[in-house]
Amino acid sequence: MQGLLLEAPWSDRPIRRIIVAFPIPDPSIKFPPMAAGKRKKKVETVFLVCEETGDYNYTIRRKTGGEKLKLQKYSPRLRKHTTHAEKKK
């Protein structure tokens, strides 16, 4: 590959530059559209509600679908662990 020799005013040596020519694309060729990036995951915010007091003590983010959660979590009002059920907004 042959390069182009240029004179550099700040140096006593010539600079070699390689110029590459790319072919012009044919407008009759149709390319598929580019992907817009990663898709966002479907995530919803749900509350864990104490079954004894009805307080909204915890919020969690989880994927949509699936069955409702029932967990043993701490209830600050009762100062003990109670069953908390999932409830949407």
HELIX and SHEET records of a PDB file:
SHEET    1   A 2 LEU A   4  LEU A   6  0                                        
SHEET    2   A 2 ILE A  15  ARG A  17 -1                                        
SHEET    1   B 4 TYR A  56  LYS A  63  0                                        
SHEET    2   B 4 VAL A  43  CYS A  50 -1                                        
SHEET    3   B 4 LYS A  80  LYS A  87 -1                                        
SHEET    4   B 4 LYS A  70  SER A  75 -1                                        
END                                                                             
